[in-house]
Amino acid sequence: MTAVRIANFSGYLGDRYTAIDEAMSGDPVDVLIGDYLAEITLAALATGYRRDPDRGYVEYFVDQIRPHLAAIAQRGVKVVTNAGGFHPAALAEKLRKVAADEGIALRIAHVEGDNVLSRLGEYAQAGHRLENLDTGAPLASWGHEPLAANAYLGGWGIAAALAEGADIVVCGRVADASLVTGPAAWWHGWAADDWDALAGAVTAGHVIECGAQAVGGNFAGFTRIPDMLVPGFPIAEVAADGSSVITKHAGHGGAVTVDTVTAQLVYEIQGPRYLNPDVTVHLDTVRLAQAGPDRVEVTGATGSPPPPTTKVAVFAAIGHTLVNTVYITAPDVDAKVALLRAQITRDLPEGVELDITRLGTAAEDPETQWDATVALRVMAVAAAPEPLAKLNLAARLGSLYLQSIPGFYHDGGAGLTSRGKPRIDYWPALLPMSEVPHRVVLDDGRTLPIGPPPTAPVQPQPVHPEPAGQPLPERVRTAPLGAVAYARSGDKGGNSNVGVWVPDERAWPWLRQALSTAELRKLLPEAEDLDIVRHEFPHLRAVHFVLRGLLGTGGSANLRVDQVGKAVGEYLRAKHVLIPEELLDHVAD
């Protein structure tokens, strides 16, 4: 059977609006997929659903797809998306109405059961503790009232909907890769225990789920990617054995290379074992090869049964927060920051916590005023809105202009604010898949229950020994790590991951020796006291780290400026290390 061509048109809520237009005018594909749900997105959609029971989905998706419904029907293209968010039934019904009003015959189904908020009490009574993935603590110990709880579903509901003739399948919180696994399993007729094939599809899904990232977006080597003004969106050609070719629409911007694909493979993982509701993927067996311009073969993925539990993303409001940024001008920056810090924190109202972060360093001999400028980010948090109102941070900062430091100001175009917003915390829980009511609702009203796949006990991540110290060659010099290596980082709850790899195989022996856990602690002082897990991916020439707790309890609640760790990889690449001159000479060549 021919490979199924699956094209992505969205990687997150807010991605390029015109991507569906571009995909529909691009190369022929069999399936279009759109991923809109970062972990925190569901909490935001849940808030809208509480205000209006007819909402809770990604509303602009309707306008994105409306102009193309007739062409989708004519070409027989399938569309699968998690734009259903907190209320997939409402989005499916909305799409049915739009299609009917325009006289277009399309069958639209939705997948539901991921929203388990109303069942949390029932689970507790049944003895399910919903343990935190990072700490093992039971949900009952959290002390906050959940506002959203969504289980990660696999791809079999999507496959069942497509098998019943659905043209558009609307989902809520499915695992991101399920948007690819479901269509591939349907197309090729896989069984629930075709582990290697499923593992290959999950791998392909993991590569293309984030849209333009696989085509050069957010890529450390972006300066070597042509036409990056508007990078295209990726296509995965998934074969019957699960192997795939990652490509893009001809004539669209960006490029698909081994390195752009590697960047996505090491993104937001916890190690070589990639747990998915349908299969456990062994990423350390994956191999990549450039098969032509903008074509990368992904082979060798192996799979085994998934664990009996799936992740449940639970969110709760834990308070309120607000942020303002002010600016300081050299010289004497340290003294100026110290005085401002003391003045801003004087006589704080009870219940207010301030986090003050200096951003940047002024040039020693600045060429422009902005080279002499550093930012000071002031974040206030409180359990209730009243203390923040009493703080009146805008007035507190605005009162300092004539009684504080010289060269102090705020951005007049942005202004200062004292209006806070809810602070949302994240609890990544575990729940047996057998307790999740995974089901498909077809356009004729029929409901198809989707049972859990065969499972096996959780396989721990492999333990890779730290590299033994080896003497450096005689000819070395200090240079940024990024001179010879790429990196990609992201978030998994409160953990940040960072994968570092070298495009030149001659540099791999040096990289794996140089990037020990001890060395990483030296390079990243913020991680000095954290639990760090290190793994190696020899086939990818990559070293991968998980920095446990760097992001607190999750991106939505921690106080870091880089809340979800997206810049950790580039920060690491900016660090100077001793590099053999021959490797630097190869880069220069």
Salt bridges, closest charged atoms under 4 A:
ASP21 OD1 - HIS68 NE2 2.54
GLU22 OE1 - ARG16 NH2 2.57
GLU39 OE2 - LYS311 NZ 3.05
GLU59 OE2 - ARG55 NE 2.64
ASP63 OD1 - ARG66 NH2 3.54
GLU93 OE1 - ARG96 NH1 3.14
ASP101 OD2 - LYS97 NZ 2.94
GLU102 OE2 - ARG66 NH1 4.00
GLU112 OE1 - HIS110 NE2 2.90
GLU112 OE2 - ARG439 NE 2.73
GLU122 OE2 - ARG119 NH2 2.98
GLU131 OE2 - ARG129 NH1 3.32
GLU164 OE1 - ARG446 NH2 2.98
ASP167 OD1 - LYS78 NZ 3.39
ASP176 OD1 - ARG173 NH2 2.56
GLU209 OE2 - HIS206 ND1 3.63
GLU237 OE2 - ARG5 NH1 2.39
GLU237 OE1 - ARG295 NH2 2.76
GLU268 OE2 - LYS566 NZ 2.69
ASP284 OD2 - ARG273 NH1 3.38
ASP294 OD2 - LYS248 NZ 3.84
ASP334 OD1 - ARG358 NH1 2.52
ASP347 OD2 - ARG346 NH1 3.13
ASP355 OD2 - ARG377 NH1 3.97
GLU435 OE2 - HIS128 NE2 3.74
ASP443 OD1 - ARG107 NH2 3.25
ASP444 OD2 - ARG446 NE 2.80
ASP491 OD1 - LYS566 NZ 3.45
ASP504 OD2 - ARG506 NH2 2.87
ASP531 OD2 - ARG548 NH1 2.84
GLU536 OE2 - ARG512 NH2 3.08
GLU536 OE2 - ARG534 NH1 2.84
ASP562 OD2 - ARG560 NH1 3.98
GLU570 OE1 - ARG573 NH1 3.09
GLU581 OE1 - ARG475 NH2 2.69
ASP585 OD2 - ARG475 NH2 3.83
